[in-house]
Amino acid sequence: MTRWPTLIIALAGCATSPPPEPATGPRGLRASDHLELADQHAALAREHQSVPEETAPNTSTLPWVRSWDTSAAHAQAAQAHRAEAAALEADYEEACGTRTPSEVAMSPLVKYAIGGWPTTTGVILYLDASAGPPDRLLADMKCHRAWMMLAPSGMDDCPLDLPDLVVDARGDTDGITVALIVRDPHLVEELHRRAQHEIETGAALRTSTAR
């Protein structure tokens, strides 16, 4: 009894396996992740296109066996990942304009948050008045949120990196309050933890700067 069918199926499964996706943040793959996957898919497309026909097993005695070329699928996947990366980069340019990475790398919440309290759907943070006016603060937070989607940045504890986040800022010359709300109730405790981390990180930073 021949074992060709089992071998052919196993080889086909190995040949069409997509590259493993990198670890991702809660909002999905970063632009750099998409570009890395695009390069991998493009390499697989070239590899599949260059396989000589004579390397394929002789399946003439197995009329029910069929084959296909996956190079086109890999090329399409590469194009899709490049489009996703371009969209994230466009979001960053729209949100941040000509700001430099050093200007947007630190979360405004770390810079200005001086206190806060949890709610059933998120947190309320109290920020120093220098964080305002509210419109500028919202723009700063939107820019930082877009910057985090460019590449892994060590911002695993930033509350602004949570998905489906609702942000509201209001205040005056006495201070600014920011409400952060997550639509997914399973993320409320995580938002509480991250917000507390921002407050503590900001306090430690200001203490070290004052010395």
CORSUL-V396908 format. One record per residue. N is the residue number from 1. RES is the residue in three letters. SS is DSSP state (h for helix, s for strand, l for the rest). Layout:
BEGIN
n/res/ss
N/RES/SS
N/RES/SS
END
This chain:
BEGIN
n/res/ss
1/MET/l
2/THR/l
3/ARG/l
4/TRP/h
5/PRO/h
6/THR/h
7/LEU/h
8/ILE/h
9/ILE/h
10/ALA/h
11/LEU/h
12/ALA/h
13/GLY/h
14/CYS/h
15/ALA/h
16/THR/l
17/SER/l
18/PRO/l
19/PRO/l
20/PRO/l
21/GLU/l
22/PRO/l
23/ALA/l
24/THR/l
25/GLY/s
26/PRO/l
27/ARG/l
28/GLY/s
29/LEU/l
30/ARG/l
31/ALA/h
32/SER/h
33/ASP/h
34/HIS/h
35/LEU/h
36/GLU/h
37/LEU/h
38/ALA/h
39/ASP/h
40/GLN/h
41/HIS/h
42/ALA/h
43/ALA/h
44/LEU/h
45/ALA/h
46/ARG/h
47/GLU/h
48/HIS/h
49/GLN/h
50/SER/l
51/VAL/l
52/PRO/l
53/GLU/h
54/GLU/h
55/THR/h
56/ALA/l
57/PRO/l
58/ASN/l
59/THR/l
60/SER/l
61/THR/l
62/LEU/l
63/PRO/l
64/TRP/l
65/VAL/l
66/ARG/l
67/SER/l
68/TRP/l
69/ASP/l
70/THR/l
71/SER/h
72/ALA/h
73/ALA/h
74/HIS/h
75/ALA/h
76/GLN/h
77/ALA/h
78/ALA/h
79/GLN/h
80/ALA/h
81/HIS/h
82/ARG/h
83/ALA/h
84/GLU/h
85/ALA/h
86/ALA/h
87/ALA/h
88/LEU/h
89/GLU/h
90/ALA/h
91/ASP/h
92/TYR/h
93/GLU/h
94/GLU/h
95/ALA/h
96/CYS/h
97/GLY/l
98/THR/l
99/ARG/l
100/THR/l
101/PRO/h
102/SER/h
103/GLU/h
104/VAL/h
105/ALA/l
106/MET/l
107/SER/l
108/PRO/h
109/LEU/h
110/VAL/h
111/LYS/h
112/TYR/h
113/ALA/s
114/ILE/s
115/GLY/s
116/GLY/s
117/TRP/s
118/PRO/s
119/THR/l
120/THR/l
121/THR/l
122/GLY/s
123/VAL/s
124/ILE/s
125/LEU/s
126/TYR/s
127/LEU/s
128/ASP/l
129/ALA/h
130/SER/h
131/ALA/h
132/GLY/l
133/PRO/l
134/PRO/h
135/ASP/h
136/ARG/h
137/LEU/h
138/LEU/h
139/ALA/h
140/ASP/h
141/MET/h
142/LYS/h
143/CYS/h
144/HIS/h
145/ARG/h
146/ALA/h
147/TRP/h
148/MET/l
149/MET/l
150/LEU/l
151/ALA/l
152/PRO/l
153/SER/l
154/GLY/l
155/MET/l
156/ASP/l
157/ASP/l
158/CYS/l
159/PRO/h
160/LEU/h
161/ASP/h
162/LEU/l
163/PRO/l
164/ASP/l
165/LEU/s
166/VAL/s
167/VAL/s
168/ASP/s
169/ALA/s
170/ARG/s
171/GLY/s
172/ASP/s
173/THR/l
174/ASP/l
175/GLY/s
176/ILE/s
177/THR/s
178/VAL/s
179/ALA/s
180/LEU/s
181/ILE/s
182/VAL/s
183/ARG/l
184/ASP/l
185/PRO/h
186/HIS/h
187/LEU/h
188/VAL/h
189/GLU/h
190/GLU/h
191/LEU/h
192/HIS/h
193/ARG/h
194/ARG/h
195/ALA/h
196/GLN/h
197/HIS/h
198/GLU/h
199/ILE/h
200/GLU/h
201/THR/h
202/GLY/h
203/ALA/h
204/ALA/h
205/LEU/h
206/ARG/h
207/THR/h
208/SER/h
209/THR/h
210/ALA/h
211/ARG/l
END
